[in-house]
């Protein structure tokens, strides 16, 4: 704790080093938490680690958003291609309808980042 405030970064680092097998399952959430906390650079490592173990559409979507917002268009496009390889019928409209995120501004920001990465 720093001045009564929890040092979340330190807590995440501790969690990552305690039980690596269990942590792998949470790496997607950790990456998304970094992104939502305004730390997209820090989101990349846990998202890549997650994808190395669980290569699925959610991990690729998260990385596409992060890369897109960081201006790393080529890497964002690679992730978008993977999304479409996994699900050729993927659409941003479906994401909009099914997203658990109820913050319309944040959801629109995510959709814009994915659109910039090449998804429709």
TITI-474124 format. One record per atom (N, C-alpha, C): x, y, z; residue number from 1; atom name. Coordinates in pm, 1 decimal. Each point is the difference from the previous one (the first is absolute). Layout:
+----------+----------+----------+-----+-------+
|        u |        v |        w | num | atome |
+----------+----------+----------+-----+-------+
|        X |        Y |        Z | NUM |    CA |
...
+----------+----------+----------+-----+-------+
END
This chain:
+----------+----------+----------+-----+-------+
|        u |        v |        w | num | atome |
+----------+----------+----------+-----+-------+
|     83.5 |   -116.9 |      0.0 |   1 |     N |
|    -83.5 |    116.9 |      0.0 |   1 |    CA |
|     88.3 |    123.6 |      0.0 |   1 |     C |
|    -39.5 |     97.9 |    -78.5 |   2 |     N |
|     73.0 |    126.2 |     -5.8 |   2 |    CA |
|    -94.8 |    108.6 |     45.1 |   2 |     C |
|     27.2 |     59.8 |    116.2 |   3 |     N |
|    -84.6 |    107.4 |     50.3 |   3 |    CA |
|   -146.1 |    -39.8 |      9.7 |   3 |     C |
|    -28.2 |   -124.5 |     37.9 |   4 |     N |
|   -137.2 |    -44.6 |     12.4 |   4 |    CA |
|    -60.3 |    -50.0 |   -130.7 |   4 |     C |
|     76.0 |      8.8 |   -108.4 |   5 |     N |
|    -48.7 |    -45.5 |   -129.8 |   5 |    CA |
|     71.4 |   -129.7 |    -36.2 |   5 |     C |
|    -75.0 |    -97.9 |    -43.3 |   6 |     N |
|     56.5 |   -128.7 |    -37.0 |   6 |    CA |
|     83.7 |     17.0 |   -125.9 |   6 |     C |
|    120.4 |    -54.2 |      1.6 |   7 |     N |
|     86.5 |      1.0 |   -117.5 |   7 |    CA |
|    -40.7 |   -119.2 |    -87.2 |   7 |     C |
|    -93.8 |     23.5 |    -90.6 |   8 |     N |
|    -56.3 |   -108.2 |    -82.1 |   8 |    CA |
|    104.4 |    -65.4 |    -88.3 |   8 |     C |
|     92.5 |     78.1 |    -54.8 |   9 |     N |
|    103.9 |    -58.3 |    -84.9 |   9 |    CA |
|     81.7 |   -102.5 |     77.5 |   9 |     C |
|     34.4 |     32.6 |    124.3 |  10 |     N |
|     77.1 |    -92.6 |     82.7 |  10 |    CA |
|    -80.6 |   -126.0 |     28.1 |  10 |     C |
|   -129.9 |     16.4 |     23.7 |  11 |     N |
|    -85.5 |   -115.7 |     26.4 |  11 |    CA |
|     -8.4 |    -90.9 |   -122.4 |  11 |     C |
|    -12.8 |     59.4 |   -117.3 |  12 |     N |
|     -5.8 |    -79.7 |   -122.5 |  12 |    CA |
|    130.7 |    -75.2 |    -18.9 |  12 |     C |
|    111.9 |     68.0 |     19.1 |  13 |     N |
|    130.4 |    -64.5 |    -14.8 |  13 |    CA |
|     15.0 |   -116.4 |     96.7 |  13 |     C |
|    -43.8 |     17.9 |    124.7 |  14 |     N |
|      6.7 |   -108.4 |     97.9 |  14 |    CA |
|    -84.4 |   -118.0 |    -45.2 |  14 |     C |
|   -119.4 |     27.4 |    -47.6 |  15 |     N |
|    -89.5 |   -107.5 |    -44.9 |  15 |    CA |
|     60.0 |    -76.0 |   -116.6 |  15 |     C |
|     64.6 |     71.5 |    -91.2 |  16 |     N |
|     58.3 |    -64.6 |   -117.3 |  16 |    CA |
|    113.0 |    -95.7 |     37.4 |  16 |     C |
|     65.6 |     23.2 |    112.5 |  17 |     N |
|    113.9 |    -82.7 |     38.2 |  17 |    CA |
|    -35.1 |   -111.7 |     96.8 |  17 |     C |
|   -120.7 |     -1.0 |     53.8 |  18 |     N |
|    -34.2 |    -99.8 |    102.3 |  18 |    CA |
|    -36.7 |   -136.4 |    -56.1 |  18 |     C |
|    -99.0 |     -6.8 |    -83.5 |  19 |     N |
|    -46.1 |   -127.9 |    -52.2 |  19 |    CA |
|    -16.7 |     12.6 |   -151.3 |  19 |     C |
|    110.2 |    -16.8 |    -74.7 |  20 |     N |
|     -5.1 |     24.5 |   -143.6 |  20 |    CA |
|   -104.1 |    -82.5 |    -75.3 |  20 |     C |
|    -22.8 |   -123.7 |     39.5 |  21 |     N |
|    -96.7 |    -82.6 |    -72.3 |  21 |    CA |
|   -140.0 |     58.2 |     13.6 |  21 |     C |
|    -37.3 |     39.8 |    119.9 |  22 |     N |
|   -131.8 |     57.7 |     23.1 |  22 |    CA |
|     -9.1 |    139.0 |    -62.8 |  22 |     C |
|    106.6 |     75.2 |      9.5 |  23 |     N |
|      1.3 |    136.7 |    -52.5 |  23 |    CA |
|    -26.4 |      2.2 |   -149.9 |  23 |     C |
|     48.9 |   -100.6 |    -72.9 |  24 |     N |
|    -20.3 |     -2.0 |   -145.0 |  24 |    CA |
|   -145.9 |     20.5 |    -38.1 |  24 |     C |
|    -89.2 |    -56.0 |     79.4 |  25 |     N |
|   -141.4 |     12.9 |    -29.5 |  25 |    CA |
|    -49.7 |    143.6 |     15.9 |  25 |     C |
|     69.5 |     78.6 |     79.9 |  26 |     N |
|    -43.5 |    136.2 |     29.2 |  26 |    CA |
|     74.1 |    106.0 |    -80.8 |  26 |     C |
|     92.4 |    -40.7 |    -83.9 |  27 |     N |
|     81.0 |     97.0 |    -72.7 |  27 |    CA |
|    -82.8 |     89.8 |    -91.8 |  27 |     C |
|   -105.8 |    -53.6 |    -58.3 |  28 |     N |
|    -87.2 |     82.5 |    -83.7 |  28 |    CA |
|    -59.4 |    112.8 |     83.7 |  28 |     C |
|    -51.6 |    -35.4 |    117.3 |  29 |     N |
|    -59.1 |    101.8 |     87.9 |  29 |    CA |
|    103.5 |    100.7 |     48.7 |  29 |     C |
|    119.8 |    -47.3 |     26.2 |  30 |     N |
|    106.5 |     90.4 |     43.8 |  30 |    CA |
|     34.3 |     97.7 |   -112.4 |  30 |     C |
|     12.5 |    -50.9 |   -122.4 |  31 |     N |
|     28.0 |     87.2 |   -114.4 |  31 |    CA |
|   -110.3 |    102.3 |    -21.5 |  31 |     C |
|   -122.8 |    -43.8 |      8.5 |  32 |     N |
|   -113.3 |     91.1 |    -17.1 |  32 |    CA |
|     -2.0 |    103.2 |    112.6 |  32 |     C |
|     32.2 |    -42.5 |    121.4 |  33 |     N |
|      3.1 |     94.0 |    112.7 |  33 |    CA |
|    105.5 |    108.5 |    -22.5 |  33 |     C |
|    117.0 |    -38.6 |    -49.3 |  34 |     N |
|    102.3 |    100.2 |    -31.3 |  34 |    CA |
|    -51.4 |     97.1 |   -107.0 |  34 |     C |
|    -62.6 |    -53.7 |   -102.9 |  35 |     N |
|    -54.2 |     85.6 |   -106.6 |  35 |    CA |
|   -101.7 |     98.8 |     57.6 |  35 |     C |
|    -92.9 |    -50.3 |     79.7 |  36 |     N |
|   -104.1 |     85.4 |     56.6 |  36 |    CA |
|     56.5 |    101.4 |     99.7 |  36 |     C |
|    114.5 |    -33.1 |     59.4 |  37 |     N |
|     65.1 |     92.0 |     94.1 |  37 |    CA |
|     83.7 |    104.6 |    -72.9 |  37 |     C |
|     -4.5 |     -1.2 |   -133.5 |  38 |     N |
|     76.6 |     97.6 |    -76.4 |  38 |    CA |
|    146.0 |    -35.9 |    -16.1 |  38 |     C |
|     31.0 |   -129.5 |     11.9 |  39 |     N |
|    137.4 |    -47.1 |    -13.5 |  39 |    CA |
|      8.8 |   -105.0 |   -111.4 |  39 |     C |
|    -26.8 |     41.5 |   -124.5 |  40 |     N |
|     -3.0 |    -98.2 |   -108.6 |  40 |    CA |
|    132.9 |    -70.2 |    -24.6 |  40 |     C |
|    112.1 |     67.4 |     19.9 |  41 |     N |
|    130.6 |    -64.9 |    -19.1 |  41 |    CA |
|     14.9 |   -118.6 |     94.6 |  41 |     C |
|    -45.5 |     16.5 |    125.1 |  42 |     N |
|     11.3 |   -107.3 |     98.4 |  42 |    CA |
|    -95.7 |   -114.8 |    -30.1 |  42 |     C |
|   -102.3 |     25.3 |    -80.6 |  43 |     N |
|    -97.8 |   -103.5 |    -33.3 |  43 |    CA |
|     56.2 |   -102.6 |    -98.3 |  43 |     C |
|     97.1 |     39.1 |    -77.9 |  44 |     N |
|     49.0 |    -85.8 |   -108.7 |  44 |    CA |
|     59.4 |   -131.1 |     51.3 |  44 |     C |
|     90.3 |      4.7 |     96.1 |  45 |     N |
|     67.3 |   -122.6 |     46.8 |  45 |    CA |
|    -98.7 |   -104.1 |     53.4 |  45 |     C |
|    -91.9 |     36.4 |     90.9 |  46 |     N |
|    -92.2 |   -104.5 |     46.3 |  46 |    CA |
|    -92.6 |    -50.8 |   -110.2 |  46 |     C |
|    -39.1 |     87.1 |    -93.2 |  47 |     N |
|    -86.3 |    -45.9 |   -109.3 |  47 |    CA |
|     74.0 |    -97.2 |    -91.8 |  47 |     C |
|    125.3 |     28.8 |    -29.7 |  48 |     N |
|     79.5 |    -91.9 |    -83.6 |  48 |    CA |
|     21.5 |   -132.7 |     72.2 |  48 |     C |
|     27.1 |      7.3 |    129.6 |  49 |     N |
|     20.3 |   -122.4 |     77.3 |  49 |    CA |
|   -128.9 |    -82.2 |      2.4 |  49 |     C |
|   -112.4 |     67.1 |     16.6 |  50 |     N |
|   -129.6 |    -67.9 |     -3.2 |  50 |    CA |
|    -20.3 |    -70.4 |   -134.4 |  50 |     C |
|     26.5 |     72.1 |   -109.4 |  51 |     N |
|    -19.8 |    -57.4 |   -133.3 |  51 |    CA |
|     93.8 |   -116.7 |    -28.0 |  51 |     C |
|    117.7 |     -0.4 |     60.5 |  52 |     N |
|     92.1 |   -111.5 |    -22.5 |  52 |    CA |
|    -56.8 |   -129.7 |     57.7 |  52 |     C |
|    -86.2 |     13.6 |     96.8 |  53 |     N |
|    -59.2 |   -117.8 |     63.4 |  53 |    CA |
|   -144.3 |    -24.7 |    -45.5 |  53 |     C |
|    -72.9 |    108.9 |    -25.1 |  54 |     N |
|   -140.7 |     -8.4 |    -39.8 |  54 |    CA |
|    -21.7 |     84.5 |   -125.8 |  54 |     C |
|     37.1 |    -49.3 |   -115.6 |  55 |     N |
|    -15.0 |     80.8 |   -122.3 |  55 |    CA |
|   -147.0 |     10.0 |    -42.7 |  55 |     C |
|    -68.3 |    102.6 |     51.4 |  56 |     N |
|   -141.2 |     13.6 |    -31.2 |  56 |    CA |
|    -33.8 |    142.0 |    -43.5 |  56 |     C |
|   -121.5 |     16.9 |    -42.7 |  57 |     N |
|    -43.9 |    127.1 |    -57.5 |  57 |    CA |
|      6.5 |    115.8 |    100.4 |  57 |     C |
|    -30.4 |    -25.1 |    127.2 |  58 |     N |
|     -0.1 |    107.9 |     99.1 |  58 |    CA |
|    138.8 |     60.4 |     18.5 |  58 |     C |
|    101.1 |    -84.3 |      5.9 |  59 |     N |
|    136.9 |     49.1 |     14.2 |  59 |    CA |
|     42.9 |     82.3 |   -120.1 |  59 |     C |
|    -34.8 |    -47.5 |   -119.0 |  60 |     N |
|     36.3 |     73.6 |   -122.0 |  60 |    CA |
|    -75.8 |    132.2 |     -8.8 |  60 |     C |
|   -125.5 |      1.2 |     40.4 |  61 |     N |
|    -76.3 |    125.5 |      1.1 |  61 |    CA |
|     62.9 |    101.0 |     95.8 |  61 |     C |
|     34.9 |    -47.2 |    119.3 |  62 |     N |
|     59.6 |     90.2 |     99.1 |  62 |    CA |
|    131.4 |     58.0 |    -51.7 |  62 |     C |
|     85.1 |    -84.0 |    -57.5 |  63 |     N |
|    126.9 |     50.2 |    -52.8 |  63 |    CA |
|    -22.1 |     94.5 |   -117.7 |  63 |     C |
|    -98.4 |    -28.6 |    -84.6 |  64 |     N |
|    -29.2 |     89.7 |   -112.5 |  64 |    CA |
|    -38.3 |    138.7 |     50.4 |  64 |     C |
|    -81.4 |      5.8 |    104.2 |  65 |     N |
|    -39.5 |    129.1 |     57.7 |  65 |    CA |
|    121.3 |     73.2 |     55.7 |  65 |     C |
|     80.3 |    -70.0 |     77.3 |  66 |     N |
|    117.3 |     61.4 |     62.5 |  66 |    CA |
|     95.7 |     52.8 |   -106.4 |  66 |     C |
|     34.5 |    -84.6 |    -96.6 |  67 |     N |
|     92.7 |     42.9 |   -105.3 |  67 |    CA |
|    -56.8 |    116.9 |    -79.1 |  67 |     C |
|   -127.6 |     -6.2 |    -31.4 |  68 |     N |
|    -63.2 |    106.6 |    -77.0 |  68 |    CA |
|      8.8 |    133.0 |     73.9 |  68 |     C |
|    -31.7 |     -1.9 |    127.8 |  69 |     N |
|      3.2 |    124.1 |     77.6 |  69 |    CA |
|    141.4 |     51.4 |     22.4 |  69 |     C |
|     98.2 |    -88.8 |     -9.0 |  70 |     N |
|    138.9 |     42.9 |     13.1 |  70 |    CA |
|     58.2 |     46.7 |   -133.7 |  70 |     C |
|    -81.4 |     -6.9 |   -105.7 |  71 |     N |
|     47.3 |     41.5 |   -132.0 |  71 |    CA |
|     86.2 |   -104.4 |    -68.9 |  71 |     C |
|     -5.8 |   -122.5 |     48.0 |  72 |     N |
|     78.0 |   -110.2 |    -57.9 |  72 |    CA |
|    -91.0 |    -76.2 |    -96.0 |  72 |     C |
|    -31.5 |     68.6 |   -112.1 |  73 |     N |
|   -100.9 |    -49.4 |    -93.2 |  73 |    CA |
|     31.0 |   -137.4 |    -57.6 |  73 |     C |
|    124.9 |    -23.1 |    -39.3 |  74 |     N |
|     35.0 |   -129.5 |    -61.4 |  74 |    CA |
|    -27.1 |   -114.7 |     96.9 |  74 |     C |
|     36.7 |     17.7 |    126.4 |  75 |     N |
|    -23.5 |   -105.1 |     99.3 |  75 |    CA |
|   -149.0 |    -15.9 |     28.7 |  75 |     C |
|    -73.0 |    110.0 |      1.0 |  76 |     N |
|   -145.3 |     -6.0 |     19.8 |  76 |    CA |
|    -65.4 |    -76.8 |   -114.6 |  76 |     C |
|     47.4 |     23.7 |   -120.8 |  77 |     N |
|    -56.2 |    -68.7 |   -116.4 |  77 |    CA |
|     29.1 |   -149.7 |      3.4 |  77 |     C |
|    119.2 |    -37.6 |     47.8 |  78 |     N |
|     32.4 |   -142.6 |     14.0 |  78 |    CA |
|    -98.9 |    -67.0 |     95.3 |  78 |     C |
|    -30.8 |     67.2 |    109.3 |  79 |     N |
|    -95.4 |    -55.5 |     97.0 |  79 |    CA |
|   -140.2 |     -8.1 |    -60.5 |  79 |     C |
|    -38.7 |    100.6 |    -78.6 |  80 |     N |
|   -131.1 |     -1.0 |    -65.8 |  80 |    CA |
|     -9.8 |   -117.1 |    -98.0 |  80 |     C |
|    107.7 |    -27.5 |    -71.2 |  81 |     N |
|      2.3 |   -113.8 |    -92.9 |  81 |    CA |
|    -20.5 |   -130.1 |     77.5 |  81 |     C |
|     61.4 |    -11.1 |    116.5 |  82 |     N |
|    -17.4 |   -119.9 |     82.3 |  82 |    CA |
|   -144.6 |    -14.4 |     46.9 |  82 |     C |
|    -62.3 |    110.6 |     36.3 |  83 |     N |
|   -140.9 |     -2.8 |     40.4 |  83 |    CA |
|    -83.5 |    -59.1 |   -113.6 |  83 |     C |
|     23.4 |     48.5 |   -121.3 |  84 |     N |
|    -78.1 |    -46.9 |   -115.2 |  84 |    CA |
|     37.2 |   -142.4 |    -41.2 |  84 |     C |
|    122.7 |    -41.1 |     27.4 |  85 |     N |
|     37.8 |   -138.7 |    -28.2 |  85 |    CA |
|    -78.1 |    -92.9 |     93.9 |  85 |     C |
|    -11.4 |     39.2 |    125.8 |  86 |     N |
|    -72.2 |    -81.0 |     97.8 |  86 |    CA |
|   -150.2 |      2.0 |    -28.1 |  86 |     C |
|    -52.2 |    117.4 |    -33.5 |  87 |     N |
|   -142.6 |     14.3 |    -29.1 |  87 |    CA |
|    -17.8 |     92.9 |   -120.1 |  87 |     C |
|     -8.6 |    -56.9 |   -120.7 |  88 |     N |
|    -12.6 |     82.1 |   -120.7 |  88 |    CA |
|   -125.3 |     87.8 |     -1.8 |  88 |     C |
|    -98.8 |    -32.5 |     81.6 |  89 |     N |
|   -124.6 |     77.1 |      3.9 |  89 |    CA |
|     -2.6 |    103.4 |    111.5 |  89 |     C |
|    113.0 |     21.9 |     65.9 |  90 |     N |
|      4.3 |     94.8 |    111.5 |  90 |    CA |
|    -38.4 |    139.5 |    -48.8 |  90 |     C |
|    -79.4 |     69.9 |     81.5 |  91 |     N |
|    -37.9 |    137.0 |    -35.9 |  91 |    CA |
|     -2.8 |     88.6 |    123.2 |  91 |     C |
|     28.3 |    125.7 |    -21.4 |  92 |     N |
|     -3.6 |     97.0 |    108.6 |  92 |    CA |
|   -142.4 |     24.2 |     48.0 |  92 |     C |
|    -96.9 |    -21.4 |    -86.3 |  93 |     N |
|   -140.0 |     15.1 |     40.2 |  93 |    CA |
|    -36.2 |   -103.7 |    106.3 |  93 |     C |
|     48.3 |   -122.2 |    -19.4 |  94 |     N |
|    -24.9 |   -104.3 |     99.5 |  94 |    CA |
|     68.8 |     36.3 |    131.4 |  94 |     C |
|    123.6 |     50.8 |     -8.0 |  95 |     N |
|     70.1 |     44.2 |    120.5 |  95 |    CA |
|    -81.9 |    105.9 |     73.1 |  95 |     C |
|    -51.5 |     94.3 |    -75.3 |  96 |     N |
|    -79.3 |    108.4 |     58.9 |  96 |    CA |
|   -123.3 |    -55.3 |     72.2 |  96 |     C |
|    -64.6 |    -98.4 |    -59.2 |  97 |     N |
|   -121.0 |    -57.6 |     58.6 |  97 |    CA |
|     29.0 |    -85.8 |    122.4 |  97 |     C |
|    113.4 |    -71.3 |     -1.9 |  98 |     N |
|     27.5 |    -99.3 |    104.6 |  98 |    CA |
|     98.9 |     45.7 |    106.2 |  98 |     C |
|     56.8 |    115.9 |    -16.8 |  99 |     N |
|    102.4 |     44.4 |     94.1 |  99 |    CA |
|    -56.2 |     16.4 |    140.2 |  99 |     C |
|     72.5 |    -50.8 |    100.0 | 100 |     N |
|    -43.8 |     20.4 |    138.0 | 100 |    CA |
|     29.4 |    142.7 |     48.6 | 100 |     C |
|     79.1 |     74.5 |    -76.4 | 101 |     N |
|     36.0 |    137.4 |     37.6 | 101 |    CA |
|   -120.4 |     90.8 |    -22.7 | 101 |     C |
|    -47.5 |     59.4 |    106.0 | 102 |     N |
|   -119.3 |     85.5 |     -9.2 | 102 |    CA |
|     33.9 |    148.1 |    -11.1 | 102 |     C |
|    128.7 |     31.6 |     -8.7 | 103 |     N |
|     42.6 |    138.6 |    -18.6 | 103 |    CA |
|      2.7 |     27.5 |   -150.3 | 103 |     C |
|    -98.9 |     72.9 |    -53.0 | 104 |     N |
|     -7.8 |     18.9 |   -145.4 | 104 |    CA |
|    122.3 |     71.5 |    -58.1 | 104 |     C |
|     57.8 |     91.7 |     73.1 | 105 |     N |
|    117.8 |     71.7 |    -52.1 | 105 |    CA |
|    119.0 |    -94.1 |    -11.6 | 105 |     C |
|     21.4 |    -82.9 |    101.7 | 106 |     N |
|    112.7 |    -93.6 |     -5.1 | 106 |    CA |
|    -22.8 |   -104.9 |   -108.2 | 106 |     C |
|   -122.1 |    -49.5 |    -12.6 | 107 |     N |
|    -29.7 |    -98.7 |   -103.2 | 107 |    CA |
|     22.9 |     58.8 |   -138.6 | 107 |     C |
|    -39.8 |    123.7 |    -20.7 | 108 |     N |
|     21.5 |     64.7 |   -129.9 | 108 |    CA |
|    148.7 |     17.1 |    -27.4 | 108 |     C |
|     76.6 |     32.1 |    103.1 | 109 |     N |
|    145.5 |     14.2 |    -15.1 | 109 |    CA |
|     62.6 |   -133.1 |    -41.7 | 109 |     C |
|    -45.5 |   -109.3 |     59.9 | 110 |     N |
|     50.4 |   -133.1 |    -33.9 | 110 |    CA |
|    -37.1 |    -34.7 |   -143.4 | 110 |     C |
|   -123.2 |     28.1 |    -37.1 | 111 |     N |
|    -45.3 |    -29.2 |   -136.4 | 111 |    CA |
|     79.9 |     81.5 |   -101.9 | 111 |     C |
|     25.2 |    125.8 |     30.6 | 112 |     N |
|     80.2 |     83.4 |    -90.9 | 112 |    CA |
|    141.1 |    -56.1 |    -14.7 | 112 |     C |
|     59.1 |    -46.4 |    109.8 | 113 |     N |
|    134.6 |    -57.7 |     -5.9 | 113 |    CA |
|      0.5 |   -126.5 |    -85.4 | 113 |     C |
|   -102.7 |    -83.4 |     15.1 | 114 |     N |
|     -8.3 |   -122.7 |    -79.7 | 114 |    CA |
|    -27.9 |     30.1 |   -146.5 | 114 |     C |
|    -78.8 |    101.3 |    -26.0 | 115 |     N |
|    -26.7 |     41.9 |   -137.6 | 115 |    CA |
|    131.0 |     47.5 |    -64.8 | 115 |     C |
|     77.7 |     75.0 |     75.2 | 116 |     N |
|    129.6 |     49.2 |    -47.4 | 116 |    CA |
|     94.8 |   -116.3 |    -29.0 | 116 |     C |
|    -15.5 |   -109.1 |     75.0 | 117 |     N |
|     82.7 |   -120.8 |    -20.2 | 117 |    CA |
|    -45.0 |    -79.2 |   -121.8 | 117 |     C |
|   -117.9 |     32.9 |    -52.0 | 118 |     N |
|    -46.6 |    -67.3 |   -121.3 | 118 |    CA |
|   -122.9 |    -86.8 |     15.8 | 118 |     C |
|    -59.0 |     -1.8 |    118.8 | 119 |     N |
|   -122.3 |    -78.6 |     17.4 | 119 |    CA |
|   -122.1 |     84.5 |    -36.6 | 119 |     C |
|   -105.2 |    -68.7 |    -41.8 | 120 |     N |
|   -122.6 |     70.1 |    -41.6 | 120 |    CA |
|   -119.3 |    -52.9 |     75.3 | 120 |     C |
+----------+----------+----------+-----+-------+
END
